[in-house]
Amino acid sequence: MEIPNGLGKRIGIFGGTFDPVHNGHLGAAKAVKQAFGLDSILFIPASVPPHKKDRSISPIQDRIAMLECAVSLYPGFFVSSIEARRPGPSYSIDTLKGLRKRLAAQCTIFFIIGLDAFVEIASWKQYNLLLDEAHFVVISREEYGLESLGDVMRQHFSCYAYSDDERSWTMGGERGMIYPFFLEPIHVSSTEVRRLLLANASIGEMVPSCVEEYIRDNRLFGDGH
């Protein structure tokens, strides 16, 4: 489904490759949902990630299936196939504009992004237009990482100023705000999950049981993944 029903008015957008989705993704989404009073989190797997051309990626249908079983465990979590239905590279600006056309005008969108990705934001397609479509929540796993966020703001978003009242960078008007959000480190990654699978080791503490079952039933992450 491109846009599920029941998203509410305050919607978090969590994009990524999700190859596979793991407990770190789900924990971060849960923390953001609670901290920002969101009605829902919409996970959007990238069909053709423009920044991950250096390795093969599991078919989008498999990544969607793993996400759907994972989010079924969390109230207010949903999956969208909007990028899977669009040909070519999966650019965030195209996705956000597509969502804006489909969602009610009173909906507020919070685009969830890791600091590691945000520091590369200038390489994204039309990055300067992203904040016309959504607020940003930038997740840092290290407290000192927030200094890196400030560096990016000064370099690429110099019109923004930090507001102690809003606890965000803002430039006023209708443009989105950029919220820093610190999370305690979670030592799990999709790369590590794939490595353990190739070593025939347990991943039970890293992914929901239904995701592990799907991976093993469909023999994902063999040679070449």
C-alpha positions as CSV (number, residue, x, y, z in Angstrom):
1,M,0.0,0.0,0.0
2,E,1.4,3.4,-1.0
3,I,-0.3,5.4,1.8
4,P,-1.9,3.4,4.6
5,N,-5.1,4.6,6.4
6,G,-5.1,5.7,10.0
7,L,-1.8,7.7,10.0
8,G,-3.2,10.6,12.0
9,K,-2.0,14.2,11.7
10,R,1.6,14.0,13.1
11,I,3.5,11.5,11.0
12,G,7.1,10.3,11.3
13,I,8.7,9.2,8.0
14,F,11.5,6.7,8.4
15,G,13.2,5.8,5.2
16,G,16.1,3.5,4.5
17,T,17.3,0.3,2.9
18,F,16.1,-2.0,5.7
19,D,18.2,-4.9,4.5
20,P,17.1,-6.2,6.9
21,V,15.0,-4.2,9.4
22,H,16.4,-4.7,12.9
23,N,15.6,-3.9,16.5
24,G,17.7,-0.7,16.3
25,H,15.5,0.7,13.6
26,L,12.4,-0.2,15.6
27,G,13.7,1.1,18.9
28,A,14.7,4.4,17.3
29,A,11.3,4.8,15.7
30,K,9.5,4.1,19.0
31,A,11.7,6.6,20.9
32,V,11.0,9.4,18.3
33,K,7.3,8.6,18.2
34,Q,7.1,9.1,21.9
35,A,9.3,12.1,22.2
36,F,7.6,14.1,19.5
37,G,4.0,13.0,20.2
38,L,3.6,11.4,16.8
39,D,0.5,9.6,15.8
40,S,2.3,7.2,13.5
41,I,5.6,6.1,12.0
42,L,5.6,5.3,8.3
43,F,8.5,3.1,7.2
44,I,9.5,3.6,3.6
45,P,12.0,1.2,2.1
46,A,14.1,2.6,-0.8
47,S,13.6,0.6,-4.0
48,V,16.9,1.9,-5.6
49,P,19.0,3.6,-2.9
50,P,21.1,6.2,-4.7
51,H,23.9,6.1,-2.1
52,K,24.3,2.3,-1.9
53,K,25.4,1.3,-5.4
54,D,28.5,-0.6,-4.1
55,R,26.7,-3.8,-3.1
56,S,23.7,-5.9,-4.1
57,I,20.5,-5.4,-2.1
58,S,17.7,-7.8,-1.4
59,P,14.6,-7.5,-3.6
60,I,12.2,-4.7,-2.5
61,Q,9.4,-7.2,-2.1
62,D,11.4,-9.1,0.5
63,R,12.4,-5.9,2.4
64,I,8.8,-4.8,2.5
65,A,7.6,-8.2,3.7
66,M,10.2,-8.1,6.6
67,L,9.1,-4.6,7.5
68,E,5.4,-5.5,7.5
69,C,5.9,-8.4,9.9
70,A,8.1,-6.3,12.1
71,V,5.8,-3.3,12.4
72,S,2.8,-5.5,13.2
73,L,4.3,-5.7,16.7
74,Y,4.1,-1.9,17.2
75,P,0.9,0.1,17.4
76,G,1.0,3.1,15.1
77,F,3.8,1.7,12.8
78,F,3.0,1.3,9.1
79,V,4.9,0.5,5.9
80,S,4.5,2.3,2.5
81,S,5.5,1.0,-0.9
82,I,5.5,4.5,-2.4
83,E,9.2,4.2,-3.5
84,A,8.8,0.6,-4.7
85,R,6.2,1.8,-7.2
86,R,8.3,4.6,-8.6
87,P,11.0,3.8,-11.3
88,G,14.6,4.9,-10.9
89,P,16.6,6.0,-7.9
90,S,14.7,6.6,-4.6
91,Y,15.2,10.3,-3.9
92,S,13.8,11.6,-0.6
93,I,12.6,14.9,-2.2
94,D,10.4,13.0,-4.6
95,T,9.0,10.9,-1.8
96,L,8.2,13.8,0.4
97,K,6.5,15.7,-2.4
98,G,4.5,12.6,-3.3
99,L,3.4,12.2,0.3
100,R,2.4,15.9,0.5
101,K,0.1,15.5,-2.4
102,R,-1.6,12.5,-0.9
103,L,-1.8,13.5,2.8
104,A,-4.3,16.0,4.2
105,A,-3.1,19.6,4.3
106,Q,-3.2,19.7,8.1
107,C,-0.8,16.8,8.5
108,T,2.7,17.6,9.9
109,I,5.6,15.4,8.6
110,F,8.7,14.6,10.6
111,F,11.5,13.2,8.5
112,I,13.7,10.9,10.6
113,I,17.3,10.7,9.6
114,G,20.5,9.6,11.3
115,L,23.3,12.0,11.8
116,D,25.6,9.9,9.6
117,A,23.3,10.5,6.7
118,F,22.6,14.1,7.6
119,V,26.2,15.1,7.4
120,E,26.1,14.0,3.7
121,I,22.9,16.0,3.0
122,A,24.5,18.3,0.5
123,S,24.9,15.2,-1.8
124,W,21.1,14.6,-1.8
125,K,18.9,15.6,-4.7
126,Q,17.5,19.1,-4.1
127,Y,18.5,18.9,-0.5
128,N,17.7,22.6,0.0
129,L,14.0,21.9,-0.8
130,L,13.5,19.1,1.7
131,L,12.6,21.5,4.5
132,D,9.8,22.9,2.5
133,E,8.1,19.5,2.9
134,A,8.9,18.4,6.4
135,H,10.6,18.9,9.8
136,F,13.7,16.9,10.3
137,V,14.6,14.8,13.4
138,V,18.3,14.1,13.3
139,I,19.3,11.1,15.5
140,S,22.8,11.1,17.0
141,R,24.1,8.0,18.8
142,E,27.0,10.0,20.3
143,E,26.6,13.1,22.4
144,Y,29.5,14.8,20.7
145,G,27.8,14.2,17.4
146,L,25.5,17.1,18.0
147,E,28.5,19.3,17.4
148,S,28.8,17.8,13.9
149,L,25.1,18.7,13.4
150,G,25.9,22.3,14.2
151,D,28.7,22.2,11.6
152,V,26.3,21.0,8.9
153,M,23.8,23.7,9.8
154,R,26.4,26.4,9.6
155,Q,27.7,25.1,6.3
156,H,24.5,24.2,4.4
157,F,21.6,25.9,6.3
158,S,23.2,29.2,7.3
159,C,19.8,30.9,7.4
160,Y,18.8,28.8,10.3
161,A,19.4,29.7,14.0
162,Y,19.1,27.5,17.0
163,S,16.1,28.2,19.3
164,D,16.4,27.1,23.0
165,D,12.6,27.5,23.3
166,E,11.9,25.2,20.3
167,R,15.0,23.0,21.0
168,S,15.6,23.1,17.2
169,W,17.1,25.0,14.4
170,T,14.6,27.3,12.7
171,M,14.3,30.1,10.3
172,G,10.7,31.0,10.9
173,G,7.9,31.0,8.4
174,E,6.6,27.8,7.0
175,R,9.9,26.0,6.5
176,G,10.6,22.9,8.5
177,M,12.6,22.9,11.7
178,I,15.6,20.6,12.4
179,Y,15.4,18.8,15.7
180,P,18.5,17.2,17.2
181,F,17.6,13.9,19.1
182,F,20.1,12.0,21.1
183,L,19.7,8.2,21.6
184,E,21.8,5.9,23.6
185,P,23.9,3.7,21.3
186,I,22.4,0.5,20.1
187,H,25.0,-2.0,18.9
188,V,23.2,-3.5,16.0
189,S,23.3,-2.8,12.3
190,S,22.0,-4.4,9.1
191,T,25.6,-5.0,8.1
192,E,26.3,-7.0,11.3
193,V,23.0,-9.0,10.9
194,R,24.1,-10.0,7.4
195,R,27.6,-10.9,8.6
196,L,26.2,-13.2,11.3
197,L,23.9,-14.8,8.9
198,L,26.7,-15.6,6.5
199,A,28.6,-17.1,9.5
200,N,25.5,-19.2,10.4
201,A,25.4,-17.4,13.8
202,S,22.3,-16.4,15.8
203,I,20.6,-13.1,15.1
204,G,17.8,-13.7,17.6
205,E,18.6,-10.6,19.7
206,M,19.0,-8.3,16.8
207,V,15.7,-8.7,14.8
208,P,12.1,-9.7,15.6
209,S,11.6,-13.4,15.5
210,C,9.3,-13.1,12.5
211,V,12.0,-11.3,10.5
212,E,14.5,-14.0,11.3
213,E,12.0,-16.7,10.3
214,Y,11.4,-14.9,7.0
215,I,15.1,-14.6,6.3
216,R,15.8,-18.2,6.9
217,D,12.6,-19.5,5.1
218,N,13.5,-17.4,2.0
219,R,17.3,-18.0,2.2
220,L,18.2,-14.4,2.1
221,F,21.7,-13.0,2.4
222,G,23.6,-15.8,0.8
223,D,26.5,-15.3,-1.6
224,G,26.5,-11.8,-3.0
225,H,24.6,-10.2,-0.2
